[in-house]
Amino acid sequence: MVLVLVMQTDAPFWDSLGFEGIDDVDAEAVTAAFGTVEVVARGWVAEAECPDCGRISDRVHDRYQRRLKDLPLAEQGFVIRLTVRRFICGSAGCPRRTFAEPFSRLAAPHARFTTRLNHALERVRLALAGQAAPGWPPRWAPAREE
């Protein structure tokens, strides 16, 4: 028997839990199944700034989904399914016709891990590299003067 828990909520609990310090993302639904908590989220700002020309646009061209892995929550995997909007840049002289709304505090563009998970992995990598390095012989022997 498989237990699947599906919750539809607009309570601030999930926003504060998954998006602490990130103001432009709202949680729409939460699903917990098979050891993974999945949060369906979207941006709530009405407009975005073109990264090339700086013009503000509120014209939505399209939407797409990003799947971001985040830090574990209560020993379960935590995944954010983020709906991202592509805006149309209305400036005639701008080389960029469309652009995606930025979520720079949540994840870097094209990233599959959240910023929080990347920082945690970086700390682990540095700690492990620091433990392994003292046991390694020097790569180049020091030059001897005769």
VENWO-V424562 format. One record per residue. N is the residue number from 0. RES is the residue in one letter. PHI is phi in whole degrees, -180 to 180 (none if undefined). NEAR is the number of other C-alpha atoms within 8 Angstrom. D_LAST is the distance of its C-alpha to the last C-alpha in Angstrom with 1 decimal. Layout:
N | RES | PHI | NEAR | D_LAST
N | RES | PHI | NEAR | D_LAST
This chain:
0 | M | none | 2 | 77.1
1 | V | -110 | 3 | 74.8
2 | L | -100 | 5 | 75.2
3 | V | -118 | 8 | 74.6
4 | L | -106 | 7 | 74.9
5 | V | -120 | 7 | 75.7
6 | M | -127 | 7 | 76.3
7 | Q | -105 | 7 | 77.4
8 | T | -150 | 7 | 76.8
9 | D | -117 | 7 | 76.4
10 | A | -65 | 6 | 75.5
11 | P | -68 | 6 | 72.7
12 | F | -57 | 6 | 71.1
13 | W | -71 | 9 | 69.3
14 | D | -63 | 12 | 68.3
15 | S | -72 | 9 | 66.7
16 | L | -73 | 7 | 65.1
17 | G | -92 | 6 | 63.5
18 | F | -127 | 11 | 63.2
19 | E | -61 | 8 | 62.4
20 | G | 81 | 5 | 61.5
21 | I | -113 | 8 | 62.5
22 | D | -87 | 6 | 65.7
23 | D | -99 | 8 | 66.5
24 | V | -128 | 11 | 66.8
25 | D | -120 | 9 | 69.9
26 | A | -83 | 12 | 70.2
27 | E | -103 | 11 | 73.3
28 | A | -153 | 11 | 73.2
29 | V | -133 | 13 | 71.3
30 | T | -126 | 11 | 71.2
31 | A | -122 | 11 | 69.8
32 | A | -159 | 9 | 69.7
33 | F | 56 | 5 | 67.5
34 | G | 78 | 7 | 64.9
35 | T | -133 | 10 | 64.4
36 | V | -100 | 13 | 65.9
37 | E | -116 | 11 | 66.5
38 | V | -107 | 13 | 67.4
39 | V | -92 | 12 | 69.2
40 | A | -136 | 13 | 68.5
41 | R | -152 | 11 | 69.1
42 | G | -81 | 9 | 68.5
43 | W | -113 | 7 | 71.4
44 | V | -68 | 6 | 70.8
45 | A | -84 | 5 | 73.3
46 | E | -147 | 8 | 71.1
47 | A | -143 | 11 | 67.5
48 | E | -98 | 9 | 65.6
49 | C | -64 | 11 | 64.4
50 | P | -69 | 6 | 60.6
51 | D | -89 | 7 | 60.7
52 | C | -103 | 7 | 63.6
53 | G | 85 | 7 | 64.3
54 | R | -73 | 9 | 68.0
55 | I | -83 | 9 | 69.6
56 | S | -130 | 12 | 71.4
57 | D | -119 | 9 | 73.8
58 | R | -89 | 8 | 74.7
59 | V | -89 | 9 | 73.4
60 | H | -89 | 9 | 72.7
61 | D | -164 | 7 | 71.7
62 | R | -135 | 9 | 70.3
63 | Y | -147 | 8 | 67.7
64 | Q | -109 | 8 | 66.2
65 | R | -115 | 10 | 62.6
66 | R | -114 | 9 | 61.6
67 | L | -115 | 13 | 59.0
68 | K | -86 | 12 | 57.5
69 | D | -127 | 12 | 57.1
70 | L | -59 | 8 | 56.0
71 | P | -60 | 8 | 58.1
72 | L | -124 | 8 | 61.3
73 | A | 52 | 4 | 62.5
74 | E | 63 | 5 | 60.4
75 | Q | -122 | 9 | 61.9
76 | G | -64 | 12 | 60.3
77 | F | -129 | 13 | 61.3
78 | V | -124 | 12 | 61.9
79 | I | -112 | 13 | 63.3
80 | R | -100 | 12 | 65.4
81 | L | -102 | 11 | 65.4
82 | T | -87 | 12 | 68.0
83 | V | -111 | 12 | 66.5
84 | R | -97 | 11 | 68.7
85 | R | -102 | 13 | 67.9
86 | F | -100 | 15 | 69.4
87 | I | -97 | 12 | 70.7
88 | C | -84 | 14 | 69.3
89 | G | -89 | 7 | 72.4
90 | S | -78 | 7 | 70.6
91 | A | -67 | 4 | 71.5
92 | G | -88 | 4 | 68.3
93 | C | -85 | 9 | 65.9
94 | P | -72 | 5 | 64.0
95 | R | -94 | 7 | 64.0
96 | R | -84 | 8 | 67.4
97 | T | -130 | 9 | 66.9
98 | F | -152 | 11 | 64.4
99 | A | -89 | 8 | 64.0
100 | E | -67 | 10 | 64.6
101 | P | -83 | 6 | 61.3
102 | F | -128 | 9 | 60.5
103 | S | -64 | 7 | 57.0
104 | R | -80 | 7 | 57.2
105 | L | -88 | 10 | 58.2
106 | A | -161 | 12 | 55.8
107 | A | -72 | 10 | 53.9
108 | P | -57 | 7 | 55.6
109 | H | 69 | 4 | 55.5
110 | A | -76 | 8 | 53.9
111 | R | -107 | 9 | 55.2
112 | F | -114 | 10 | 54.0
113 | T | -72 | 13 | 55.1
114 | T | -61 | 10 | 52.9
115 | R | -61 | 9 | 53.2
116 | L | -66 | 11 | 52.1
117 | N | -61 | 9 | 49.1
118 | H | -64 | 8 | 48.0
119 | A | -65 | 8 | 48.4
120 | L | -65 | 8 | 46.5
121 | E | -65 | 8 | 43.6
122 | R | -63 | 8 | 43.5
123 | V | -65 | 8 | 43.4
124 | R | -61 | 8 | 40.6
125 | L | -66 | 8 | 38.5
126 | A | -65 | 8 | 39.1
127 | L | -68 | 8 | 38.3
128 | A | -66 | 8 | 35.1
129 | G | -67 | 8 | 34.0
130 | Q | -74 | 7 | 34.8
131 | A | -81 | 8 | 33.0
132 | A | -62 | 7 | 29.8
133 | P | -62 | 7 | 28.2
134 | G | -82 | 5 | 28.4
135 | W | -82 | 6 | 26.6
136 | P | -73 | 5 | 22.9
137 | P | -62 | 5 | 20.8
138 | R | -70 | 4 | 21.4
139 | W | -118 | 4 | 17.9
140 | A | -70 | 5 | 14.9
141 | P | -64 | 4 | 12.6
142 | A | -70 | 4 | 9.6
143 | R | -102 | 4 | 6.3
144 | E | -92 | 3 | 3.8
145 | E | -114 | 2 | 0.0
